[in-house]
Amino acid sequence: MKNKLLGALLCSVMVSGAFAAVTFDQQGSVSTIVAQLKNISPDAQIVPLPGNPKAPAKWTVMVYVNAKNNLESYGLGDVNEMEAVGSTPDMNIVVELGRIAGYSSDDGDWTGSRRYLIQKDADTATITSPVVMEIPKSDMGNWKNVVEFVKWSQAQYPAQHYALVIWNHGSGWNKALPPESGKGISYDDESGNHITTGQLKSLLAETGKLEILAMDACLMQMLEVAYEVRTGADYIVGSEETEPGDGYTYNTWLGPLAANPSMTQAELSKTMVNSYTDHYQSINQGGTQSSIKTENLYKLGQLTNAWVTAVMASGEAANAKAARTAAQAFYYSSNKDMVHFVKLVIAGSKNADVKAKGEELLNFLSGSVIYHNRATGAKYANALGLAIYIPTSYTAAYDALEWAKDSNWDDFIKWIK
C-alpha cells in the first residue's frame, strides 16, 4: 500500500461478463475447502467454528491483510479499527491476517496467518476477536490462497453481497521494476511471492463475481489493472497515488455499513471513498481514492480507440507529448491521470475530430466509468479518478495486458514517443 518513506522499491476487455456466485453445501463445503487449503498451505490448522455457519447476512466484507512485511504494525492497527465496529447479524467482517518475525512484536508477536470473525470491542491495542482458523505457514503472495480465503468466507459467512479488500503494498503497472516480478499487489516477504495483474484476473475468475474489489494499496487504480479484472467485480475502489502507511480507516466506512446494511454496492463504494478522503483531509495529508464501475470498461476501450486513432491521424504528436508532460502524474511519472491527459490534448488540438471524439470519451469516463472520485491536497487537483500508463519509453511486457490486447493504446504510446 502504502508509502511510509519506502522509496521506489514498492508502494505496489471483451464484452463484460459475469461469473456465477459461489455457493456451497454446508456439509461438503468445509471438507472441500480444507482440502484446497492443505494443497496451498500443508501446515494449516483448523480451529473449529462455533456451531453451524450462520444464516446469510446482507454483506460479508472479507479483508485479506498481508502484513508479512514492514507494514505489520499498520495491519494490527487496521484490524483493531474493524473491532471498533464489529460484525452484526447483517454484516460479517472476516479477516485473514498474516505476520512474520522481525517487525512488530505487539499482540503476542505470533507468526503465520490467522482468520477472524471480527467482533466489537473497546480495546484499541489488542485483537480480541475469535480465531476461527490458524495457518502456521502461509503464503499470502499466492493468489490461490486468496481464492481459498474468499470461498471459505462465503461458505462459513454467507451473504447477499460480498466485498473483498486486498491490503498490502501495491505497484499498479510500473515499468521501472522488472517486467513481471515488480508489478502487482500483496507482497509476502517470507515467500518472496506476490499477486500479479494477470493473477488478479485468475483469482476473481475462481472466486466468482464480487460486488466490490477494493485495494488498500498504492497505485492500483489504473485502467490497465481495472480492465484486467473487469468481469470479476461490479465496482473497484482504489488509489491513483501511493497511500500513507495507515491506509484505510476501517471504522469510518464499516460503521455506516453496520448502520445501513441495505447499502447497494455503489453506495458502499462511495462510502469507502469518502471515508478515506475525509480522514486524510482532516489531517491535511494529500491522497486520492475513487470508485469505478466495471460494466462499462469495454465500451470505454472502444471510445478510447476511436479517439487515439483520431489523434494519431491528426499528426499532432507534439501536442500529445506536451499533454503527457503536463498531465497529473503520480509516484511513478509514467502514471498519468487519464481524464486530465485527454482534456489537455483536446485543449491543445486544432483538429475537429480529435476534439469531438475526445469530448465523447471524457463524458463517458466521467458519467459511466468513474462513479465517485475524491482527492485531497493541492498536489492532486487534477487527480480525477483513473490513472493510465503513458511512458516516455515503451516496454514489451505491456503487450501481455488485456488492455493492450484489446485496445490500441499500446500503439498510441509508442507513437507519442
LODORO-682677 format. One record per residue (C-alpha): residue in three letters; residue number from 1; x, y, z. Coordinates in steps of 0.25 Angstrom, whole numbers, plus 5000, padded with zeros to 4 digits. Layout:
<rs>
[r ALA; NUM; [X; Y; Z]];
...
</rs>
This chain:
<rs>
[r MET; 1; [5000; 5000; 5000]];
[r LYS; 2; [5005; 5009; 5005]];
[r ASN; 3; [5016; 5019; 5005]];
[r LYS; 4; [5023; 5021; 5019]];
[r LEU; 5; [5036; 5026; 5013]];
[r LEU; 6; [5038; 5013; 5006]];
[r GLY; 7; [5045; 5019; 4994]];
[r ALA; 8; [5044; 5014; 4980]];
[r LEU; 9; [5044; 4999; 4983]];
[r LEU; 10; [5029; 4996; 4985]];
[r CYS; 11; [5018; 5004; 4990]];
[r SER; 12; [5010; 4993; 4980]];
[r VAL; 13; [4952; 4976; 4910]];
[r MET; 14; [4944; 4968; 4903]];
[r VAL; 15; [4929; 4968; 4906]];
[r SER; 16; [4927; 4970; 4921]];
[r GLY; 17; [4923; 4956; 4927]];
[r ALA; 18; [4919; 4951; 4940]];
[r PHE; 19; [4923; 4939; 4948]];
[r ALA; 20; [4912; 4932; 4956]];
[r ALA; 21; [4913; 4934; 4971]];
[r VAL; 22; [4920; 4923; 4978]];
[r THR; 23; [4911; 4914; 4986]];
[r PHE; 24; [4914; 4903; 4996]];
[r ASP; 25; [4907; 4891; 5002]];
[r GLN; 26; [4909; 4894; 5017]];
[r GLN; 27; [4914; 4880; 5020]];
[r GLY; 28; [4922; 4877; 5008]];
[r SER; 29; [4928; 4891; 5007]];
[r VAL; 30; [4937; 4891; 5019]];
[r SER; 31; [4944; 4878; 5016]];
[r THR; 32; [4946; 4882; 5001]];
[r ILE; 33; [4951; 4896; 5005]];
[r VAL; 34; [4960; 4890; 5016]];
[r ALA; 35; [4966; 4880; 5005]];
[r GLN; 36; [4968; 4892; 4996]];
[r LEU; 37; [4975; 4900; 5007]];
[r LYS; 38; [4984; 4888; 5010]];
[r ASN; 39; [4989; 4888; 4996]];
[r ILE; 40; [4993; 4902; 4997]];
[r SER; 41; [4998; 4902; 5012]];
[r PRO; 42; [5000; 4888; 5017]];
[r ASP; 43; [5002; 4893; 5031]];
[r ALA; 44; [4989; 4899; 5032]];
[r GLN; 45; [4982; 4896; 5045]];
[r ILE; 46; [4967; 4897; 5046]];
[r VAL; 47; [4960; 4903; 5059]];
[r PRO; 48; [4946; 4898; 5060]];
[r LEU; 49; [4935; 4908; 5057]];
[r PRO; 50; [4925; 4911; 5068]];
[r GLY; 51; [4913; 4903; 5063]];
[r ASN; 52; [4908; 4903; 5048]];
[r PRO; 53; [4910; 4914; 5038]];
[r LYS; 54; [4901; 4926; 5041]];
[r ALA; 55; [4889; 4930; 5033]];
[r PRO; 56; [4892; 4939; 5021]];
[r ALA; 57; [4895; 4953; 5025]];
[r LYS; 58; [4893; 4965; 5015]];
[r TRP; 59; [4908; 4967; 5014]];
[r THR; 60; [4921; 4959; 5016]];
[r VAL; 61; [4933; 4968; 5016]];
[r MET; 62; [4946; 4960; 5014]];
[r VAL; 63; [4959; 4967; 5017]];
[r TYR; 64; [4972; 4960; 5013]];
[r VAL; 65; [4982; 4967; 5022]];
[r ASN; 66; [4996; 4962; 5017]];
[r ALA; 67; [5005; 4969; 5028]];
[r LYS; 68; [5017; 4959; 5025]];
[r ASN; 69; [5026; 4971; 5022]];
[r ASN; 70; [5029; 4985; 5028]];
[r LEU; 71; [5014; 4989; 5029]];
[r GLU; 72; [5011; 4979; 5040]];
[r SER; 73; [5008; 4989; 5051]];
[r TYR; 74; [4998; 4996; 5042]];
[r GLY; 75; [4992; 4983; 5039]];
[r LEU; 76; [4990; 4981; 5054]];
[r GLY; 77; [4984; 4995; 5055]];
[r ASP; 78; [4974; 4993; 5044]];
[r VAL; 79; [4969; 4980; 5050]];
[r ASN; 80; [4967; 4988; 5063]];
[r GLU; 81; [4959; 4998; 5055]];
[r MET; 82; [4950; 4988; 5050]];
[r GLU; 83; [4948; 4983; 5064]];
[r ALA; 84; [4943; 4997; 5067]];
[r VAL; 85; [4930; 4993; 5059]];
[r GLY; 86; [4930; 4978; 5059]];
[r SER; 87; [4921; 4968; 5052]];
[r THR; 88; [4906; 4969; 5053]];
[r PRO; 89; [4894; 4960; 5049]];
[r ASP; 90; [4894; 4967; 5035]];
[r MET; 91; [4909; 4969; 5033]];
[r ASN; 92; [4920; 4959; 5035]];
[r ILE; 93; [4935; 4965; 5035]];
[r VAL; 94; [4944; 4953; 5032]];
[r VAL; 95; [4959; 4955; 5033]];
[r GLU; 96; [4972; 4947; 5029]];
[r LEU; 97; [4984; 4954; 5036]];
[r GLY; 98; [4998; 4949; 5033]];
[r ARG; 99; [5010; 4953; 5041]];
[r ILE; 100; [5025; 4950; 5041]];
[r ALA; 101; [5036; 4952; 5051]];
[r GLY; 102; [5045; 4964; 5050]];
[r TYR; 103; [5035; 4975; 5050]];
[r SER; 104; [5024; 4978; 5061]];
[r SER; 105; [5025; 4970; 5074]];
[r ASP; 106; [5011; 4975; 5078]];
[r ASP; 107; [4999; 4966; 5081]];
[r GLY; 108; [5007; 4953; 5085]];
[r ASP; 109; [5017; 4954; 5074]];
[r TRP; 110; [5011; 4942; 5067]];
[r THR; 111; [5015; 4938; 5053]];
[r GLY; 112; [5007; 4931; 5041]];
[r SER; 113; [4993; 4934; 5038]];
[r ARG; 114; [4980; 4935; 5046]];
[r ARG; 115; [4966; 4936; 5041]];
[r TYR; 116; [4956; 4944; 5050]];
[r LEU; 117; [4941; 4947; 5050]];
[r ILE; 118; [4943; 4961; 5055]];
[r GLN; 119; [4935; 4965; 5068]];
[r LYS; 120; [4933; 4978; 5074]];
[r ASP; 121; [4942; 4982; 5086]];
[r ALA; 122; [4947; 4995; 5093]];
[r ASP; 123; [4962; 4990; 5093]];
[r THR; 124; [4969; 4998; 5082]];
[r ALA; 125; [4983; 4991; 5085]];
[r THR; 126; [4979; 4976; 5085]];
[r ILE; 127; [4971; 4968; 5075]];
[r THR; 128; [4961; 4960; 5083]];
[r SER; 129; [4952; 4954; 5072]];
[r PRO; 130; [4952; 4939; 5072]];
[r VAL; 131; [4962; 4932; 5063]];
[r VAL; 132; [4954; 4923; 5054]];
[r MET; 133; [4966; 4917; 5047]];
[r GLU; 134; [4981; 4917; 5049]];
[r ILE; 135; [4991; 4915; 5038]];
[r PRO; 136; [5005; 4914; 5043]];
[r LYS; 137; [5012; 4914; 5030]];
[r SER; 138; [5004; 4923; 5019]];
[r ASP; 139; [5008; 4929; 5006]];
[r MET; 140; [5000; 4942; 5005]];
[r GLY; 141; [5006; 4945; 4992]];
[r ASN; 142; [5000; 4933; 4986]];
[r TRP; 143; [4987; 4937; 4978]];
[r LYS; 144; [4981; 4923; 4981]];
[r ASN; 145; [4981; 4926; 4996]];
[r VAL; 146; [4972; 4938; 4993]];
[r VAL; 147; [4963; 4929; 4985]];
[r GLU; 148; [4962; 4919; 4997]];
[r PHE; 149; [4960; 4930; 5007]];
[r VAL; 150; [4948; 4936; 4999]];
[r LYS; 151; [4942; 4923; 4997]];
[r TRP; 152; [4943; 4919; 5011]];
[r SER; 153; [4938; 4932; 5016]];
[r GLN; 154; [4926; 4931; 5006]];
[r ALA; 155; [4923; 4916; 5012]];
[r GLN; 156; [4924; 4920; 5026]];
[r TYR; 157; [4919; 4934; 5026]];
[r PRO; 158; [4909; 4935; 5014]];
[r ALA; 159; [4903; 4948; 5010]];
[r GLN; 160; [4895; 4954; 4999]];
[r HIS; 161; [4907; 4963; 4995]];
[r TYR; 162; [4922; 4961; 4996]];
[r ALA; 163; [4933; 4972; 4997]];
[r LEU; 164; [4948; 4967; 4996]];
[r VAL; 165; [4959; 4977; 5001]];
[r ILE; 166; [4973; 4973; 4998]];
[r TRP; 167; [4982; 4980; 5008]];
[r ASN; 168; [4997; 4982; 5005]];
[r HIS; 169; [5008; 4988; 4996]];
[r GLY; 170; [5003; 4991; 4982]];
[r SER; 171; [5010; 4996; 4970]];
[r GLY; 172; [5000; 4996; 4959]];
[r TRP; 173; [5006; 4996; 4945]];
[r ASN; 174; [5021; 5000; 4947]];
[r LYS; 175; [5031; 4999; 4936]];
[r ALA; 176; [5043; 5003; 4945]];
[r LEU; 177; [5042; 4990; 4952]];
[r PRO; 178; [5045; 4976; 4945]];
[r PRO; 179; [5034; 4973; 4935]];
[r GLU; 180; [5027; 4962; 4942]];
[r SER; 181; [5032; 4962; 4957]];
[r GLY; 182; [5031; 4976; 4960]];
[r LYS; 183; [5017; 4980; 4958]];
[r GLY; 184; [5004; 4975; 4965]];
[r ILE; 185; [5000; 4974; 4980]];
[r SER; 186; [5001; 4966; 4993]];
[r TYR; 187; [5016; 4964; 4994]];
[r ASP; 188; [5020; 4954; 5004]];
[r ASP; 189; [5034; 4956; 5009]];
[r GLU; 190; [5035; 4942; 5015]];
[r SER; 191; [5031; 4934; 5002]];
[r GLY; 192; [5036; 4945; 4992]];
[r ASN; 193; [5023; 4944; 4984]];
[r HIS; 194; [5013; 4954; 4981]];
[r ILE; 195; [5000; 4955; 4972]];
[r THR; 196; [5002; 4960; 4958]];
[r THR; 197; [4992; 4967; 4950]];
[r GLY; 198; [4989; 4955; 4942]];
[r GLN; 199; [4987; 4947; 4954]];
[r LEU; 200; [4977; 4957; 4960]];
[r LYS; 201; [4968; 4953; 4948]];
[r SER; 202; [4970; 4938; 4950]];
[r LEU; 203; [4967; 4940; 4965]];
[r LEU; 204; [4953; 4946; 4962]];
[r ALA; 205; [4950; 4936; 4951]];
[r GLU; 206; [4951; 4925; 4962]];
[r THR; 207; [4944; 4932; 4973]];
[r GLY; 208; [4932; 4937; 4965]];
[r LYS; 209; [4928; 4951; 4963]];
[r LEU; 210; [4928; 4960; 4975]];
[r GLU; 211; [4921; 4973; 4977]];
[r ILE; 212; [4933; 4981; 4981]];
[r LEU; 213; [4948; 4979; 4980]];
[r ALA; 214; [4956; 4989; 4988]];
[r MET; 215; [4971; 4990; 4988]];
[r ASP; 216; [4976; 4997; 5001]];
[r ALA; 217; [4990; 4998; 4994]];
[r CYS; 218; [4997; 5008; 4986]];
[r LEU; 219; [4995; 5012; 4971]];
[r MET; 220; [4985; 5001; 4968]];
[r GLN; 221; [4974; 5010; 4962]];
[r MET; 222; [4979; 5009; 4948]];
[r LEU; 223; [4972; 5005; 4935]];
[r GLU; 224; [4981; 4994; 4932]];
[r VAL; 225; [4978; 4987; 4945]];
[r ALA; 226; [4963; 4990; 4945]];
[r TYR; 227; [4962; 4985; 4931]];
[r GLU; 228; [4969; 4972; 4935]];
[r VAL; 229; [4959; 4969; 4946]];
[r ARG; 230; [4946; 4976; 4940]];
[r THR; 231; [4938; 4963; 4939]];
[r GLY; 232; [4941; 4960; 4954]];
[r ALA; 233; [4935; 4971; 4961]];
[r ASP; 234; [4924; 4981; 4959]];
[r TYR; 235; [4932; 4993; 4966]];
[r ILE; 236; [4947; 4995; 4968]];
[r VAL; 237; [4951; 5004; 4979]];
[r GLY; 238; [4966; 5009; 4980]];
[r SER; 239; [4976; 5020; 4979]];
[r GLU; 240; [4983; 5026; 4967]];
[r GLU; 241; [4994; 5031; 4976]];
[r THR; 242; [5002; 5024; 4987]];
[r GLU; 243; [4995; 5022; 5000]];
[r PRO; 244; [5000; 5026; 5014]];
[r GLY; 245; [5004; 5015; 5023]];
[r ASP; 246; [4991; 5016; 5031]];
[r GLY; 247; [4983; 5013; 5018]];
[r TYR; 248; [4968; 5012; 5020]];
[r THR; 249; [4961; 5016; 5033]];
[r TYR; 250; [4952; 5003; 5034]];
[r ASN; 251; [4943; 5008; 5045]];
[r THR; 252; [4939; 5020; 5037]];
[r TRP; 253; [4933; 5012; 5026]];
[r LEU; 254; [4929; 4999; 5033]];
[r GLY; 255; [4921; 5007; 5043]];
[r PRO; 256; [4912; 5013; 5033]];
[r LEU; 257; [4910; 5000; 5027]];
[r ALA; 258; [4907; 4994; 5040]];
[r ALA; 259; [4896; 5005; 5042]];
[r ASN; 260; [4891; 5003; 5028]];
[r PRO; 261; [4894; 4989; 5023]];
[r SER; 262; [4884; 4991; 5012]];
[r MET; 263; [4894; 4999; 5004]];
[r THR; 264; [4896; 4996; 4990]];
[r GLN; 265; [4910; 4993; 4985]];
[r ALA; 266; [4910; 5006; 4978]];
[r GLU; 267; [4907; 5013; 4991]];
[r LEU; 268; [4917; 5005; 4999]];
[r SER; 269; [4928; 5008; 4989]];
[r LYS; 270; [4925; 5023; 4990]];
[r THR; 271; [4925; 5022; 5006]];
[r MET; 272; [4939; 5015; 5005]];
[r VAL; 273; [4944; 5027; 4996]];
[r ASN; 274; [4938; 5037; 5005]];
[r SER; 275; [4943; 5031; 5018]];
[r TYR; 276; [4958; 5030; 5013]];
[r THR; 277; [4958; 5044; 5007]];
[r ASP; 278; [4951; 5051; 5019]];
[r HIS; 279; [4961; 5045; 5028]];
[r TYR; 280; [4973; 5050; 5021]];
[r GLN; 281; [4967; 5063; 5018]];
[r SER; 282; [4965; 5065; 5033]];
[r ILE; 283; [4979; 5063; 5036]];
[r ASN; 284; [4984; 5072; 5024]];
[r GLN; 285; [4990; 5060; 5017]];
[r GLY; 286; [4989; 5058; 5002]];
[r GLY; 287; [4982; 5046; 4996]];
[r THR; 288; [4974; 5040; 4985]];
[r GLN; 289; [4963; 5030; 4985]];
[r SER; 290; [4952; 5026; 4975]];
[r SER; 291; [4941; 5016; 4971]];
[r ILE; 292; [4940; 5012; 4957]];
[r LYS; 293; [4928; 5004; 4950]];
[r THR; 294; [4934; 4992; 4942]];
[r GLU; 295; [4922; 4989; 4933]];
[r ASN; 296; [4925; 5000; 4924]];
[r LEU; 297; [4940; 4997; 4922]];
[r TYR; 298; [4939; 4990; 4909]];
[r LYS; 299; [4931; 5002; 4903]];
[r LEU; 300; [4942; 5011; 4909]];
[r GLY; 301; [4952; 5003; 4901]];
[r GLN; 302; [4944; 5005; 4888]];
[r LEU; 303; [4943; 5020; 4891]];
[r THR; 304; [4958; 5021; 4894]];
[r ASN; 305; [4961; 5014; 4881]];
[r ALA; 306; [4953; 5024; 4873]];
[r TRP; 307; [4960; 5036; 4880]];
[r VAL; 308; [4974; 5031; 4879]];
[r THR; 309; [4972; 5027; 4865]];
[r ALA; 310; [4968; 5042; 4862]];
[r VAL; 311; [4980; 5047; 4870]];
[r MET; 312; [4990; 5039; 4862]];
[r ALA; 313; [4983; 5043; 4849]];
[r SER; 314; [4984; 5057; 4852]];
[r GLY; 315; [4999; 5057; 4853]];
[r GLU; 316; [4999; 5065; 4865]];
[r ALA; 317; [5010; 5057; 4873]];
[r ALA; 318; [5016; 5070; 4879]];
[r ASN; 319; [5002; 5073; 4885]];
[r ALA; 320; [5001; 5059; 4891]];
[r LYS; 321; [5015; 5060; 4896]];
[r ALA; 322; [5013; 5073; 4903]];
[r ALA; 323; [5000; 5068; 4909]];
[r ARG; 324; [5007; 5056; 4914]];
[r THR; 325; [5018; 5065; 4921]];
[r ALA; 326; [5007; 5074; 4927]];
[r ALA; 327; [4997; 5063; 4931]];
[r GLN; 328; [4995; 5060; 4946]];
[r ALA; 329; [5005; 5050; 4950]];
[r PHE; 330; [5007; 5041; 4962]];
[r TYR; 331; [5018; 5034; 4969]];
[r TYR; 332; [5023; 5028; 4956]];
[r SER; 333; [5024; 5038; 4946]];
[r SER; 334; [5018; 5029; 4935]];
[r ASN; 335; [5005; 5028; 4943]];
[r LYS; 336; [4996; 5039; 4938]];
[r ASP; 337; [4982; 5043; 4941]];
[r MET; 338; [4974; 5039; 4928]];
[r VAL; 339; [4964; 5050; 4929]];
[r HIS; 340; [4973; 5061; 4931]];
[r PHE; 341; [4982; 5056; 4919]];
[r VAL; 342; [4970; 5055; 4910]];
[r LYS; 343; [4966; 5069; 4914]];
[r LEU; 344; [4980; 5075; 4911]];
[r VAL; 345; [4981; 5068; 4897]];
[r ILE; 346; [4967; 5074; 4894]];
[r ALA; 347; [4971; 5088; 4898]];
[r GLY; 348; [4983; 5088; 4890]];
[r SER; 349; [4978; 5081; 4877]];
[r LYS; 350; [4973; 5089; 4865]];
[r ASN; 351; [4967; 5076; 4859]];
[r ALA; 352; [4951; 5075; 4860]];
[r ASP; 353; [4951; 5060; 4860]];
[r VAL; 354; [4961; 5060; 4872]];
[r LYS; 355; [4952; 5070; 4879]];
[r ALA; 356; [4939; 5063; 4877]];
[r LYS; 357; [4943; 5049; 4880]];
[r GLY; 358; [4951; 5054; 4892]];
[r GLU; 359; [4939; 5061; 4898]];
[r GLU; 360; [4931; 5048; 4895]];
[r LEU; 361; [4942; 5040; 4903]];
[r LEU; 362; [4942; 5050; 4914]];
[r ASN; 363; [4927; 5050; 4916]];
[r PHE; 364; [4927; 5035; 4916]];
[r LEU; 365; [4939; 5034; 4926]];
[r SER; 366; [4932; 5044; 4936]];
[r GLY; 367; [4918; 5039; 4934]];
[r SER; 368; [4919; 5024; 4932]];
[r VAL; 369; [4932; 5019; 4937]];
[r ILE; 370; [4937; 5028; 4949]];
[r TYR; 371; [4926; 5026; 4959]];
[r HIS; 372; [4932; 5034; 4970]];
[r ASN; 373; [4945; 5041; 4972]];
[r ARG; 374; [4951; 5050; 4982]];
[r ALA; 375; [4965; 5055; 4984]];
[r THR; 376; [4971; 5064; 4995]];
[r GLY; 377; [4983; 5073; 4995]];
[r ALA; 378; [4987; 5084; 4984]];
[r LYS; 379; [4997; 5074; 4978]];
[r TYR; 380; [4985; 5065; 4974]];
[r ALA; 381; [4976; 5076; 4968]];
[r ASN; 382; [4975; 5068; 4955]];
[r ALA; 383; [4974; 5054; 4960]];
[r LEU; 384; [4961; 5051; 4954]];
[r GLY; 385; [4959; 5036; 4957]];
[r LEU; 386; [4967; 5027; 4948]];
[r ALA; 387; [4981; 5026; 4944]];
[r ILE; 388; [4987; 5021; 4931]];
[r TYR; 389; [5001; 5017; 4927]];
[r ILE; 390; [5008; 5028; 4918]];
[r PRO; 391; [5023; 5025; 4918]];
[r THR; 392; [5034; 5032; 4910]];
[r SER; 393; [5039; 5019; 4906]];
[r TYR; 394; [5032; 5006; 4903]];
[r THR; 395; [5033; 4992; 4910]];
[r ALA; 396; [5029; 4980; 4902]];
[r ALA; 397; [5024; 4974; 4915]];
[r TYR; 398; [5012; 4983; 4914]];
[r ASP; 399; [5007; 4975; 4902]];
[r ALA; 400; [5003; 4964; 4911]];
[r LEU; 401; [4992; 4972; 4918]];
[r GLU; 402; [4977; 4970; 4914]];
[r TRP; 403; [4976; 4985; 4911]];
[r ALA; 404; [4988; 4985; 4902]];
[r LYS; 405; [4982; 4973; 4894]];
[r ASP; 406; [4968; 4979; 4893]];
[r SER; 407; [4971; 4994; 4891]];
[r ASN; 408; [4981; 5001; 4882]];
[r TRP; 409; [4986; 5009; 4894]];
[r ASP; 410; [5000; 5002; 4892]];
[r ASP; 411; [5001; 5007; 4878]];
[r PHE; 412; [4997; 5021; 4883]];
[r ILE; 413; [5008; 5022; 4894]];
[r LYS; 414; [5018; 5016; 4884]];
[r TRP; 415; [5014; 5027; 4874]];
[r ILE; 416; [5016; 5038; 4885]];
[r LYS; 417; [5030; 5035; 4888]];
</rs>
